[in-house]
Amino acid sequence: MFTRDNIVYLVRHGPTDWSRLDERNVAPTDCENQRVMVDDGHTSVGDIGASFASNGIIPARIDVRE
């Protein structure tokens, strides 16, 4: 399955701090002030990347949607 080139992987950001609201009028590139991830979120995202790498999954394209 991992060697096929016609698979779409949908990945969402890791867990965020629900007690901290996103700031208003924040630029999409300002990652410090929106959807602030908790430590477990950072770990989860790293684990996903490590899993992809260890299975030889190299995305042909990455789309970021808001």
PDBQT receptor file of N, H, CA, C and O in Angstrom, charges set to zero:
ATOM      1  N   MET A   1       0.814  -1.191   0.000  1.00  0.00    +0.000 N 
ATOM      2  CA  MET A   1       0.000   0.000   0.000  1.00  0.00    +0.000 C 
ATOM      3  C   MET A   1       0.860   1.257   0.000  1.00  0.00    +0.000 C 
ATOM      4  O   MET A   1       0.515   2.223  -0.680  1.00  0.00    +0.000 OA
ATOM      5  N   PHE A   2       1.965   1.279   0.737  1.00  0.00    +0.000 N 
ATOM      6  H   PHE A   2       2.245   0.494   1.289  1.00  0.00    +0.000 HD
ATOM      7  CA  PHE A   2       2.749   2.492   0.873  1.00  0.00    +0.000 C 
ATOM      8  C   PHE A   2       3.519   2.855  -0.393  1.00  0.00    +0.000 C 
ATOM      9  O   PHE A   2       3.970   3.993  -0.528  1.00  0.00    +0.000 OA
ATOM     10  N   THR A   3       3.676   1.928  -1.309  1.00  0.00    +0.000 N 
ATOM     11  H   THR A   3       3.310   1.005  -1.200  1.00  0.00    +0.000 HD
ATOM     12  CA  THR A   3       4.436   2.235  -2.516  1.00  0.00    +0.000 C 
ATOM     13  C   THR A   3       3.552   2.743  -3.653  1.00  0.00    +0.000 C 
ATOM     14  O   THR A   3       4.060   3.121  -4.708  1.00  0.00    +0.000 OA
ATOM     15  N   ARG A   4       2.240   2.753  -3.449  1.00  0.00    +0.000 N 
ATOM     16  H   ARG A   4       1.828   2.446  -2.592  1.00  0.00    +0.000 HD
ATOM     17  CA  ARG A   4       1.343   3.263  -4.482  1.00  0.00    +0.000 C 
ATOM     18  C   ARG A   4       1.432   4.782  -4.551  1.00  0.00    +0.000 C 
ATOM     19  O   ARG A   4       1.667   5.445  -3.541  1.00  0.00    +0.000 OA
ATOM     20  N   ASP A   5       1.242   5.329  -5.750  1.00  0.00    +0.000 N 
ATOM     21  H   ASP A   5       1.052   4.790  -6.571  1.00  0.00    +0.000 HD
ATOM     22  CA  ASP A   5       1.341   6.776  -5.908  1.00  0.00    +0.000 C 
ATOM     23  C   ASP A   5      -0.018   7.451  -6.082  1.00  0.00    +0.000 C 
ATOM     24  O   ASP A   5      -0.086   8.631  -6.426  1.00  0.00    +0.000 OA
ATOM     25  N   ASN A   6      -1.090   6.712  -5.846  1.00  0.00    +0.000 N 
ATOM     26  H   ASN A   6      -1.034   5.754  -5.566  1.00  0.00    +0.000 HD
ATOM     27  CA  ASN A   6      -2.412   7.291  -6.036  1.00  0.00    +0.000 C 
ATOM     28  C   ASN A   6      -3.208   7.312  -4.723  1.00  0.00    +0.000 C 
ATOM     29  O   ASN A   6      -4.428   7.148  -4.729  1.00  0.00    +0.000 OA
ATOM     30  N   ILE A   7      -2.521   7.512  -3.621  1.00  0.00    +0.000 N 
ATOM     31  H   ILE A   7      -1.530   7.645  -3.616  1.00  0.00    +0.000 HD
ATOM     32  CA  ILE A   7      -3.166   7.536  -2.312  1.00  0.00    +0.000 C 
ATOM     33  C   ILE A   7      -3.122   8.962  -1.761  1.00  0.00    +0.000 C 
ATOM     34  O   ILE A   7      -2.110   9.654  -1.870  1.00  0.00    +0.000 OA
ATOM     35  N   VAL A   8      -4.228   9.381  -1.174  1.00  0.00    +0.000 N 
ATOM     36  H   VAL A   8      -5.051   8.819  -1.086  1.00  0.00    +0.000 HD
ATOM     37  CA  VAL A   8      -4.306  10.687  -0.529  1.00  0.00    +0.000 C 
ATOM     38  C   VAL A   8      -4.322  10.458   0.979  1.00  0.00    +0.000 C 
ATOM     39  O   VAL A   8      -5.136   9.685   1.485  1.00  0.00    +0.000 OA
ATOM     40  N   TYR A   9      -3.430  11.124   1.691  1.00  0.00    +0.000 N 
ATOM     41  H   TYR A   9      -2.768  11.751   1.281  1.00  0.00    +0.000 HD
ATOM     42  CA  TYR A   9      -3.389  11.065   3.145  1.00  0.00    +0.000 C 
ATOM     43  C   TYR A   9      -3.946  12.375   3.682  1.00  0.00    +0.000 C 
ATOM     44  O   TYR A   9      -3.469  13.450   3.318  1.00  0.00    +0.000 OA
ATOM     45  N   LEU A  10      -4.945  12.291   4.540  1.00  0.00    +0.000 N 
ATOM     46  H   LEU A  10      -5.332  11.418   4.835  1.00  0.00    +0.000 HD
ATOM     47  CA  LEU A  10      -5.493  13.482   5.180  1.00  0.00    +0.000 C 
ATOM     48  C   LEU A  10      -4.944  13.523   6.602  1.00  0.00    +0.000 C 
ATOM     49  O   LEU A  10      -5.183  12.613   7.395  1.00  0.00    +0.000 OA
ATOM     50  N   VAL A  11      -4.210  14.578   6.913  1.00  0.00    +0.000 N 
ATOM     51  H   VAL A  11      -4.016  15.317   6.268  1.00  0.00    +0.000 HD
ATOM     52  CA  VAL A  11      -3.588  14.699   8.218  1.00  0.00    +0.000 C 
ATOM     53  C   VAL A  11      -3.989  16.040   8.813  1.00  0.00    +0.000 C 
ATOM     54  O   VAL A  11      -3.905  17.075   8.152  1.00  0.00    +0.000 OA
ATOM     55  N   ARG A  12      -4.414  16.013  10.034  1.00  0.00    +0.000 N 
ATOM     56  H   ARG A  12      -4.482  15.172  10.570  1.00  0.00    +0.000 HD
ATOM     57  CA  ARG A  12      -4.826  17.235  10.725  1.00  0.00    +0.000 C 
ATOM     58  C   ARG A  12      -3.747  17.614  11.728  1.00  0.00    +0.000 C 
ATOM     59  O   ARG A  12      -2.978  16.761  12.172  1.00  0.00    +0.000 OA
ATOM     60  N   HIS A  13      -3.691  18.885  12.083  1.00  0.00    +0.000 N 
ATOM     61  H   HIS A  13      -4.316  19.577  11.723  1.00  0.00    +0.000 HD
ATOM     62  CA  HIS A  13      -2.722  19.318  13.087  1.00  0.00    +0.000 C 
ATOM     63  C   HIS A  13      -2.963  18.572  14.393  1.00  0.00    +0.000 C 
ATOM     64  O   HIS A  13      -4.038  18.014  14.609  1.00  0.00    +0.000 OA
ATOM     65  N   GLY A  14      -1.974  18.567  15.247  1.00  0.00    +0.000 N 
ATOM     66  H   GLY A  14      -1.100  19.020  15.071  1.00  0.00    +0.000 HD
ATOM     67  CA  GLY A  14      -2.081  17.879  16.532  1.00  0.00    +0.000 C 
ATOM     68  C   GLY A  14      -2.986  18.617  17.502  1.00  0.00    +0.000 C 
ATOM     69  O   GLY A  14      -3.498  19.690  17.181  1.00  0.00    +0.000 OA
ATOM     70  N   PRO A  15      -3.192  18.043  18.701  1.00  0.00    +0.000 N 
ATOM     71  CA  PRO A  15      -4.060  18.661  19.709  1.00  0.00    +0.000 C 
ATOM     72  C   PRO A  15      -3.611  20.078  20.064  1.00  0.00    +0.000 C 
ATOM     73  O   PRO A  15      -2.418  20.366  20.155  1.00  0.00    +0.000 OA
ATOM     74  N   THR A  16      -4.598  20.951  20.261  1.00  0.00    +0.000 N 
ATOM     75  H   THR A  16      -5.567  20.717  20.187  1.00  0.00    +0.000 HD
ATOM     76  CA  THR A  16      -4.305  22.352  20.580  1.00  0.00    +0.000 C 
ATOM     77  C   THR A  16      -4.780  22.700  21.987  1.00  0.00    +0.000 C 
ATOM     78  O   THR A  16      -5.518  21.944  22.619  1.00  0.00    +0.000 OA
ATOM     79  N   ASP A  17      -4.341  23.850  22.455  1.00  0.00    +0.000 N 
ATOM     80  H   ASP A  17      -3.741  24.464  21.941  1.00  0.00    +0.000 HD
ATOM     81  CA  ASP A  17      -4.728  24.362  23.769  1.00  0.00    +0.000 C 
ATOM     82  C   ASP A  17      -6.070  25.067  23.626  1.00  0.00    +0.000 C 
ATOM     83  O   ASP A  17      -6.134  26.196  23.139  1.00  0.00    +0.000 OA
ATOM     84  N   TRP A  18      -7.135  24.408  24.047  1.00  0.00    +0.000 N 
ATOM     85  H   TRP A  18      -7.084  23.492  24.443  1.00  0.00    +0.000 HD
ATOM     86  CA  TRP A  18      -8.488  24.951  23.882  1.00  0.00    +0.000 C 
ATOM     87  C   TRP A  18      -8.739  26.157  24.772  1.00  0.00    +0.000 C 
ATOM     88  O   TRP A  18      -9.684  26.910  24.538  1.00  0.00    +0.000 OA
ATOM     89  N   SER A  19      -7.915  26.351  25.779  1.00  0.00    +0.000 N 
ATOM     90  H   SER A  19      -7.146  25.740  25.969  1.00  0.00    +0.000 HD
ATOM     91  CA  SER A  19      -8.127  27.497  26.666  1.00  0.00    +0.000 C 
ATOM     92  C   SER A  19      -7.562  28.784  26.061  1.00  0.00    +0.000 C 
ATOM     93  O   SER A  19      -7.822  29.874  26.570  1.00  0.00    +0.000 OA
ATOM     94  N   ARG A  20      -6.795  28.662  24.984  1.00  0.00    +0.000 N 
ATOM     95  H   ARG A  20      -6.583  27.777  24.571  1.00  0.00    +0.000 HD
ATOM     96  CA  ARG A  20      -6.193  29.835  24.345  1.00  0.00    +0.000 C 
ATOM     97  C   ARG A  20      -6.830  30.050  22.976  1.00  0.00    +0.000 C 
ATOM     98  O   ARG A  20      -6.665  29.234  22.070  1.00  0.00    +0.000 OA
ATOM     99  N   LEU A  21      -7.553  31.144  22.835  1.00  0.00    +0.000 N 
ATOM    100  H   LEU A  21      -7.687  31.808  23.571  1.00  0.00    +0.000 HD
ATOM    101  CA  LEU A  21      -8.216  31.446  21.572  1.00  0.00    +0.000 C 
ATOM    102  C   LEU A  21      -7.228  32.010  20.569  1.00  0.00    +0.000 C 
ATOM    103  O   LEU A  21      -6.238  32.639  20.943  1.00  0.00    +0.000 OA
ATOM    104  N   ASP A  22      -7.503  31.780  19.289  1.00  0.00    +0.000 N 
ATOM    105  H   ASP A  22      -8.307  31.269  18.985  1.00  0.00    +0.000 HD
ATOM    106  CA  ASP A  22      -6.694  32.381  18.232  1.00  0.00    +0.000 C 
ATOM    107  C   ASP A  22      -6.838  33.901  18.307  1.00  0.00    +0.000 C 
ATOM    108  O   ASP A  22      -7.922  34.414  18.581  1.00  0.00    +0.000 OA
ATOM    109  N   GLU A  23      -5.746  34.613  18.062  1.00  0.00    +0.000 N 
ATOM    110  H   GLU A  23      -4.865  34.197  17.838  1.00  0.00    +0.000 HD
ATOM    111  CA  GLU A  23      -5.819  36.062  18.008  1.00  0.00    +0.000 C 
ATOM    112  C   GLU A  23      -6.541  36.486  16.730  1.00  0.00    +0.000 C 
ATOM    113  O   GLU A  23      -6.498  35.777  15.725  1.00  0.00    +0.000 OA
ATOM    114  N   ARG A  24      -7.188  37.615  16.770  1.00  0.00    +0.000 N 
ATOM    115  H   ARG A  24      -7.223  38.191  17.587  1.00  0.00    +0.000 HD
ATOM    116  CA  ARG A  24      -7.912  38.133  15.598  1.00  0.00    +0.000 C 
ATOM    117  C   ARG A  24      -6.933  38.739  14.598  1.00  0.00    +0.000 C 
ATOM    118  O   ARG A  24      -5.885  39.265  14.972  1.00  0.00    +0.000 OA
ATOM    119  N   ASN A  25      -7.294  38.655  13.326  1.00  0.00    +0.000 N 
ATOM    120  H   ASN A  25      -8.145  38.227  13.021  1.00  0.00    +0.000 HD
ATOM    121  CA  ASN A  25      -6.535  39.263  12.227  1.00  0.00    +0.000 C 
ATOM    122  C   ASN A  25      -5.076  38.804  12.177  1.00  0.00    +0.000 C 
ATOM    123  O   ASN A  25      -4.179  39.580  11.847  1.00  0.00    +0.000 OA
ATOM    124  N   VAL A  26      -4.861  37.556  12.502  1.00  0.00    +0.000 N 
ATOM    125  H   VAL A  26      -5.589  36.925  12.770  1.00  0.00    +0.000 HD
ATOM    126  CA  VAL A  26      -3.516  36.989  12.462  1.00  0.00    +0.000 C 
ATOM    127  C   VAL A  26      -3.218  36.527  11.042  1.00  0.00    +0.000 C 
ATOM    128  O   VAL A  26      -4.060  35.903  10.397  1.00  0.00    +0.000 OA
ATOM    129  N   ALA A  27      -2.034  36.831  10.562  1.00  0.00    +0.000 N 
ATOM    130  H   ALA A  27      -1.349  37.339  11.086  1.00  0.00    +0.000 HD
ATOM    131  CA  ALA A  27      -1.625  36.379   9.229  1.00  0.00    +0.000 C 
ATOM    132  C   ALA A  27      -1.547  34.856   9.220  1.00  0.00    +0.000 C 
ATOM    133  O   ALA A  27      -1.140  34.264  10.219  1.00  0.00    +0.000 OA
ATOM    134  N   PRO A  28      -1.925  34.206   8.119  1.00  0.00    +0.000 N 
ATOM    135  CA  PRO A  28      -1.887  32.745   8.045  1.00  0.00    +0.000 C 
ATOM    136  C   PRO A  28      -0.494  32.157   8.309  1.00  0.00    +0.000 C 
ATOM    137  O   PRO A  28      -0.368  30.993   8.690  1.00  0.00    +0.000 OA
ATOM    138  N   THR A  29       0.528  32.953   8.108  1.00  0.00    +0.000 N 
ATOM    139  H   THR A  29       0.426  33.899   7.798  1.00  0.00    +0.000 HD
ATOM    140  CA  THR A  29       1.889  32.466   8.317  1.00  0.00    +0.000 C 
ATOM    141  C   THR A  29       2.374  32.665   9.751  1.00  0.00    +0.000 C 
ATOM    142  O   THR A  29       3.474  32.233  10.095  1.00  0.00    +0.000 OA
ATOM    143  N   ASP A  30       1.568  33.313  10.588  1.00  0.00    +0.000 N 
ATOM    144  H   ASP A  30       0.674  33.663  10.308  1.00  0.00    +0.000 HD
ATOM    145  CA  ASP A  30       1.937  33.571  11.977  1.00  0.00    +0.000 C 
ATOM    146  C   ASP A  30       1.501  32.397  12.847  1.00  0.00    +0.000 C 
ATOM    147  O   ASP A  30       0.432  32.429  13.456  1.00  0.00    +0.000 OA
ATOM    148  N   CYS A  31       2.316  31.384  12.899  1.00  0.00    +0.000 N 
ATOM    149  H   CYS A  31       3.185  31.358  12.404  1.00  0.00    +0.000 HD
ATOM    150  CA  CYS A  31       1.963  30.143  13.598  1.00  0.00    +0.000 C 
ATOM    151  C   CYS A  31       2.065  30.254  15.112  1.00  0.00    +0.000 C 
ATOM    152  O   CYS A  31       1.583  29.372  15.823  1.00  0.00    +0.000 OA
ATOM    153  N   GLU A  32       2.677  31.310  15.619  1.00  0.00    +0.000 N 
ATOM    154  H   GLU A  32       3.068  32.027  15.042  1.00  0.00    +0.000 HD
ATOM    155  CA  GLU A  32       2.817  31.478  17.066  1.00  0.00    +0.000 C 
ATOM    156  C   GLU A  32       1.508  31.899  17.729  1.00  0.00    +0.000 C 
ATOM    157  O   GLU A  32       1.344  31.731  18.937  1.00  0.00    +0.000 OA
ATOM    158  N   ASN A  33       0.577  32.445  16.950  1.00  0.00    +0.000 N 
ATOM    159  H   ASN A  33       0.710  32.581  15.968  1.00  0.00    +0.000 HD
ATOM    160  CA  ASN A  33      -0.628  33.018  17.541  1.00  0.00    +0.000 C 
ATOM    161  C   ASN A  33      -1.928  32.416  17.030  1.00  0.00    +0.000 C 
ATOM    162  O   ASN A  33      -2.972  33.066  17.081  1.00  0.00    +0.000 OA
ATOM    163  N   GLN A  34      -1.882  31.208  16.547  1.00  0.00    +0.000 N 
ATOM    164  H   GLN A  34      -1.034  30.679  16.506  1.00  0.00    +0.000 HD
ATOM    165  CA  GLN A  34      -3.113  30.542  16.128  1.00  0.00    +0.000 C 
ATOM    166  C   GLN A  34      -2.966  29.036  16.289  1.00  0.00    +0.000 C 
ATOM    167  O   GLN A  34      -1.904  28.464  16.043  1.00  0.00    +0.000 OA
ATOM    168  N   ARG A  35      -4.037  28.423  16.699  1.00  0.00    +0.000 N 
ATOM    169  H   ARG A  35      -4.900  28.887  16.899  1.00  0.00    +0.000 HD
ATOM    170  CA  ARG A  35      -4.068  26.968  16.906  1.00  0.00    +0.000 C 
ATOM    171  C   ARG A  35      -2.809  26.481  17.631  1.00  0.00    +0.000 C 
ATOM    172  O   ARG A  35      -2.072  25.630  17.134  1.00  0.00    +0.000 OA
ATOM    173  N   VAL A  36      -2.590  27.035  18.794  1.00  0.00    +0.000 N 
ATOM    174  H   VAL A  36      -3.189  27.728  19.198  1.00  0.00    +0.000 HD
ATOM    175  CA  VAL A  36      -1.396  26.723  19.557  1.00  0.00    +0.000 C 
ATOM    176  C   VAL A  36      -1.457  25.275  20.043  1.00  0.00    +0.000 C 
ATOM    177  O   VAL A  36      -2.341  24.903  20.814  1.00  0.00    +0.000 OA
ATOM    178  N   MET A  37      -0.500  24.462  19.577  1.00  0.00    +0.000 N 
ATOM    179  H   MET A  37       0.219  24.764  18.950  1.00  0.00    +0.000 HD
ATOM    180  CA  MET A  37      -0.489  23.055  19.947  1.00  0.00    +0.000 C 
ATOM    181  C   MET A  37       0.096  22.854  21.334  1.00  0.00    +0.000 C 
ATOM    182  O   MET A  37       1.009  23.568  21.750  1.00  0.00    +0.000 OA
ATOM    183  N   VAL A  38      -0.440  21.877  22.036  1.00  0.00    +0.000 N 
ATOM    184  H   VAL A  38      -1.181  21.298  21.697  1.00  0.00    +0.000 HD
ATOM    185  CA  VAL A  38       0.122  21.468  23.318  1.00  0.00    +0.000 C 
ATOM    186  C   VAL A  38       1.309  20.546  23.035  1.00  0.00    +0.000 C 
ATOM    187  O   VAL A  38       1.520  20.139  21.893  1.00  0.00    +0.000 OA
ATOM    188  N   ASP A  39       2.072  20.222  24.057  1.00  0.00    +0.000 N 
ATOM    189  H   ASP A  39       1.900  20.553  24.985  1.00  0.00    +0.000 HD
ATOM    190  CA  ASP A  39       3.250  19.369  23.875  1.00  0.00    +0.000 C 
ATOM    191  C   ASP A  39       2.897  18.050  23.204  1.00  0.00    +0.000 C 
ATOM    192  O   ASP A  39       3.632  17.583  22.334  1.00  0.00    +0.000 OA
ATOM    193  N   ASP A  40       1.769  17.440  23.601  1.00  0.00    +0.000 N 
ATOM    194  H   ASP A  40       1.172  17.819  24.308  1.00  0.00    +0.000 HD
ATOM    195  CA  ASP A  40       1.344  16.181  22.967  1.00  0.00    +0.000 C 
ATOM    196  C   ASP A  40       1.078  16.375  21.480  1.00  0.00    +0.000 C 
ATOM    197  O   ASP A  40       1.306  15.467  20.681  1.00  0.00    +0.000 OA
ATOM    198  N   GLY A  41       0.594  17.563  21.108  1.00  0.00    +0.000 N 
ATOM    199  H   GLY A  41       0.409  18.300  21.757  1.00  0.00    +0.000 HD
ATOM    200  CA  GLY A  41       0.340  17.861  19.696  1.00  0.00    +0.000 C 
ATOM    201  C   GLY A  41       1.625  17.875  18.895  1.00  0.00    +0.000 C 
ATOM    202  O   GLY A  41       1.683  17.328  17.794  1.00  0.00    +0.000 OA
ATOM    203  N   HIS A  42       2.659  18.501  19.447  1.00  0.00    +0.000 N 
ATOM    204  H   HIS A  42       2.611  18.946  20.342  1.00  0.00    +0.000 HD
ATOM    205  CA  HIS A  42       3.954  18.534  18.772  1.00  0.00    +0.000 C 
ATOM    206  C   HIS A  42       4.516  17.119  18.635  1.00  0.00    +0.000 C 
ATOM    207  O   HIS A  42       5.078  16.759  17.600  1.00  0.00    +0.000 OA
ATOM    208  N   THR A  43       4.356  16.328  19.690  1.00  0.00    +0.000 N 
ATOM    209  H   THR A  43       3.900  16.621  20.530  1.00  0.00    +0.000 HD
ATOM    210  CA  THR A  43       4.838  14.942  19.656  1.00  0.00    +0.000 C 
ATOM    211  C   THR A  43       4.081  14.132  18.602  1.00  0.00    +0.000 C 
ATOM    212  O   THR A  43       4.688  13.379  17.840  1.00  0.00    +0.000 OA
ATOM    213  N   SER A  44       2.754  14.288  18.561  1.00  0.00    +0.000 N 
ATOM    214  H   SER A  44       2.261  14.899  19.180  1.00  0.00    +0.000 HD
ATOM    215  CA  SER A  44       1.927  13.538  17.601  1.00  0.00    +0.000 C 
ATOM    216  C   SER A  44       2.307  13.848  16.163  1.00  0.00    +0.000 C 
ATOM    217  O   SER A  44       2.419  12.944  15.335  1.00  0.00    +0.000 OA
ATOM    218  N   VAL A  45       2.507  15.126  15.867  1.00  0.00    +0.000 N 
ATOM    219  H   VAL A  45       2.416  15.860  16.540  1.00  0.00    +0.000 HD
ATOM    220  CA  VAL A  45       2.870  15.517  14.506  1.00  0.00    +0.000 C 
ATOM    221  C   VAL A  45       4.243  14.942  14.143  1.00  0.00    +0.000 C 
ATOM    222  O   VAL A  45       4.448  14.470  13.024  1.00  0.00    +0.000 OA
ATOM    223  N   GLY A  46       5.171  14.983  15.085  1.00  0.00    +0.000 N 
ATOM    224  H   GLY A  46       5.005  15.366  15.994  1.00  0.00    +0.000 HD
ATOM    225  CA  GLY A  46       6.487  14.390  14.855  1.00  0.00    +0.000 C 
ATOM    226  C   GLY A  46       6.400  12.900  14.619  1.00  0.00    +0.000 C 
ATOM    227  O   GLY A  46       7.111  12.352  13.777  1.00  0.00    +0.000 OA
ATOM    228  N   ASP A  47       5.515  12.235  15.376  1.00  0.00    +0.000 N 
ATOM    229  H   ASP A  47       4.937  12.681  16.060  1.00  0.00    +0.000 HD
ATOM    230  CA  ASP A  47       5.329  10.790  15.208  1.00  0.00    +0.000 C 
ATOM    231  C   ASP A  47       4.773  10.450  13.826  1.00  0.00    +0.000 C 
ATOM    232  O   ASP A  47       5.168   9.455  13.219  1.00  0.00    +0.000 OA
ATOM    233  N   ILE A  48       3.859  11.277  13.338  1.00  0.00    +0.000 N 
ATOM    234  H   ILE A  48       3.538  12.085  13.831  1.00  0.00    +0.000 HD
ATOM    235  CA  ILE A  48       3.304  11.057  12.000  1.00  0.00    +0.000 C 
ATOM    236  C   ILE A  48       4.409  11.170  10.952  1.00  0.00    +0.000 C 
ATOM    237  O   ILE A  48       4.517  10.327  10.062  1.00  0.00    +0.000 OA
ATOM    238  N   GLY A  49       5.222  12.211  11.063  1.00  0.00    +0.000 N 
ATOM    239  H   GLY A  49       5.133  12.896  11.787  1.00  0.00    +0.000 HD
ATOM    240  CA  GLY A  49       6.332  12.391  10.122  1.00  0.00    +0.000 C 
ATOM    241  C   GLY A  49       7.308  11.226  10.185  1.00  0.00    +0.000 C 
ATOM    242  O   GLY A  49       7.774  10.751   9.150  1.00  0.00    +0.000 OA
ATOM    243  N   ALA A  50       7.624  10.761  11.394  1.00  0.00    +0.000 N 
ATOM    244  H   ALA A  50       7.246  11.147  12.235  1.00  0.00    +0.000 HD
ATOM    245  CA  ALA A  50       8.544   9.633  11.560  1.00  0.00    +0.000 C 
ATOM    246  C   ALA A  50       7.953   8.359  10.965  1.00  0.00    +0.000 C 
ATOM    247  O   ALA A  50       8.670   7.561  10.362  1.00  0.00    +0.000 OA
ATOM    248  N   SER A  51       6.646   8.172  11.134  1.00  0.00    +0.000 N 
ATOM    249  H   SER A  51       6.064   8.821  11.624  1.00  0.00    +0.000 HD
ATOM    250  CA  SER A  51       5.975   6.995  10.569  1.00  0.00    +0.000 C 
ATOM    251  C   SER A  51       6.015   7.025   9.048  1.00  0.00    +0.000 C 
ATOM    252  O   SER A  51       6.285   6.007   8.411  1.00  0.00    +0.000 OA
ATOM    253  N   PHE A  52       5.749   8.183   8.469  1.00  0.00    +0.000 N 
ATOM    254  H   PHE A  52       5.529   9.010   8.986  1.00  0.00    +0.000 HD
ATOM    255  CA  PHE A  52       5.851   8.317   7.018  1.00  0.00    +0.000 C 
ATOM    256  C   PHE A  52       7.259   7.982   6.555  1.00  0.00    +0.000 C 
ATOM    257  O   PHE A  52       7.444   7.192   5.630  1.00  0.00    +0.000 OA
ATOM    258  N   ALA A  53       8.251   8.585   7.200  1.00  0.00    +0.000 N 
ATOM    259  H   ALA A  53       8.100   9.227   7.952  1.00  0.00    +0.000 HD
ATOM    260  CA  ALA A  53       9.650   8.387   6.792  1.00  0.00    +0.000 C 
ATOM    261  C   ALA A  53      10.072   6.924   6.933  1.00  0.00    +0.000 C 
ATOM    262  O   ALA A  53      10.723   6.383   6.039  1.00  0.00    +0.000 OA
ATOM    263  N   SER A  54       9.711   6.282   8.037  1.00  0.00    +0.000 N 
ATOM    264  H   SER A  54       9.182   6.721   8.764  1.00  0.00    +0.000 HD
ATOM    265  CA  SER A  54      10.144   4.896   8.249  1.00  0.00    +0.000 C 
ATOM    266  C   SER A  54       9.457   3.925   7.305  1.00  0.00    +0.000 C 
ATOM    267  O   SER A  54       9.938   2.810   7.102  1.00  0.00    +0.000 OA
ATOM    268  N   ASN A  55       8.340   4.338   6.728  1.00  0.00    +0.000 N 
ATOM    269  H   ASN A  55       7.949   5.244   6.892  1.00  0.00    +0.000 HD
ATOM    270  CA  ASN A  55       7.637   3.495   5.757  1.00  0.00    +0.000 C 
ATOM    271  C   ASN A  55       7.911   3.916   4.318  1.00  0.00    +0.000 C 
ATOM    272  O   ASN A  55       7.272   3.425   3.387  1.00  0.00    +0.000 OA
ATOM    273  N   GLY A  56       8.860   4.827   4.141  1.00  0.00    +0.000 N 
ATOM    274  H   GLY A  56       9.379   5.226   4.897  1.00  0.00    +0.000 HD
ATOM    275  CA  GLY A  56       9.235   5.244   2.790  1.00  0.00    +0.000 C 
ATOM    276  C   GLY A  56       8.186   6.075   2.085  1.00  0.00    +0.000 C 
ATOM    277  O   GLY A  56       8.161   6.134   0.856  1.00  0.00    +0.000 OA
ATOM    278  N   ILE A  57       7.316   6.722   2.854  1.00  0.00    +0.000 N 
ATOM    279  H   ILE A  57       7.337   6.674   3.852  1.00  0.00    +0.000 HD
ATOM    280  CA  ILE A  57       6.271   7.548   2.252  1.00  0.00    +0.000 C 
ATOM    281  C   ILE A  57       6.842   8.936   1.995  1.00  0.00    +0.000 C 
ATOM    282  O   ILE A  57       7.205   9.654   2.927  1.00  0.00    +0.000 OA
ATOM    283  N   ILE A  58       6.917   9.297   0.734  1.00  0.00    +0.000 N 
ATOM    284  H   ILE A  58       6.623   8.714  -0.023  1.00  0.00    +0.000 HD
ATOM    285  CA  ILE A  58       7.406  10.612   0.333  1.00  0.00    +0.000 C 
ATOM    286  C   ILE A  58       6.294  11.276  -0.467  1.00  0.00    +0.000 C 
ATOM    287  O   ILE A  58       6.042  10.898  -1.611  1.00  0.00    +0.000 OA
ATOM    288  N   PRO A  59       5.624  12.269   0.129  1.00  0.00    +0.000 N 
ATOM    289  CA  PRO A  59       4.506  12.905  -0.574  1.00  0.00    +0.000 C 
ATOM    290  C   PRO A  59       4.959  13.569  -1.861  1.00  0.00    +0.000 C 
ATOM    291  O   PRO A  59       6.001  14.224  -1.904  1.00  0.00    +0.000 OA
ATOM    292  N   ALA A  60       4.169  13.394  -2.906  1.00  0.00    +0.000 N 
ATOM    293  H   ALA A  60       3.323  12.862  -2.871  1.00  0.00    +0.000 HD
ATOM    294  CA  ALA A  60       4.439  14.067  -4.175  1.00  0.00    +0.000 C 
ATOM    295  C   ALA A  60       4.012  15.522  -4.093  1.00  0.00    +0.000 C 
ATOM    296  O   ALA A  60       4.557  16.384  -4.783  1.00  0.00    +0.000 OA
ATOM    297  N   ARG A  61       3.017  15.788  -3.227  1.00  0.00    +0.000 N 
ATOM    298  H   ARG A  61       2.575  15.088  -2.666  1.00  0.00    +0.000 HD
ATOM    299  CA  ARG A  61       2.494  17.137  -3.085  1.00  0.00    +0.000 C 
ATOM    300  C   ARG A  61       1.885  17.286  -1.698  1.00  0.00    +0.000 C 
ATOM    301  O   ARG A  61       1.286  16.348  -1.173  1.00  0.00    +0.000 OA
ATOM    302  N   ILE A  62       2.037  18.448  -1.119  1.00  0.00    +0.000 N 
ATOM    303  H   ILE A  62       2.523  19.210  -1.546  1.00  0.00    +0.000 HD
ATOM    304  CA  ILE A  62       1.421  18.741   0.175  1.00  0.00    +0.000 C 
ATOM    305  C   ILE A  62       0.564  19.977   0.006  1.00  0.00    +0.000 C 
ATOM    306  O   ILE A  62       1.061  21.032  -0.388  1.00  0.00    +0.000 OA
ATOM    307  N   ASP A  63      -0.718  19.856   0.300  1.00  0.00    +0.000 N 
ATOM    308  H   ASP A  63      -1.122  18.999   0.620  1.00  0.00    +0.000 HD
ATOM    309  CA  ASP A  63      -1.645  20.988   0.257  1.00  0.00    +0.000 C 
ATOM    310  C   ASP A  63      -2.008  21.359   1.684  1.00  0.00    +0.000 C 
ATOM    311  O   ASP A  63      -2.301  20.488   2.503  1.00  0.00    +0.000 OA
ATOM    312  N   VAL A  64      -1.990  22.631   1.977  1.00  0.00    +0.000 N 
ATOM    313  H   VAL A  64      -1.752  23.339   1.312  1.00  0.00    +0.000 HD
ATOM    314  CA  VAL A  64      -2.380  23.124   3.297  1.00  0.00    +0.000 C 
ATOM    315  C   VAL A  64      -3.713  23.831   3.134  1.00  0.00    +0.000 C 
ATOM    316  O   VAL A  64      -3.838  24.766   2.343  1.00  0.00    +0.000 OA
ATOM    317  N   ARG A  65      -4.700  23.382   3.880  1.00  0.00    +0.000 N 
ATOM    318  H   ARG A  65      -4.598  22.622   4.523  1.00  0.00    +0.000 HD
ATOM    319  CA  ARG A  65      -6.053  23.982   3.806  1.00  0.00    +0.000 C 
ATOM    320  C   ARG A  65      -6.396  24.593   5.137  1.00  0.00    +0.000 C 
ATOM    321  O   ARG A  65      -6.036  24.062   6.188  1.00  0.00    +0.000 OA
ATOM    322  N   GLU A  66      -7.082  25.691   5.094  1.00  0.00    +0.000 N 
ATOM    323  H   GLU A  66      -7.374  26.122   4.240  1.00  0.00    +0.000 HD
ATOM    324  CA  GLU A  66      -7.518  26.342   6.338  1.00  0.00    +0.000 C 
ATOM    325  C   GLU A  66      -8.989  26.182   6.514  1.00  0.00    +0.000 C 
ATOM    326  O   GLU A  66      -9.548  26.660   7.501  1.00  0.00    +0.000 OA
TER     327      GLU A  66
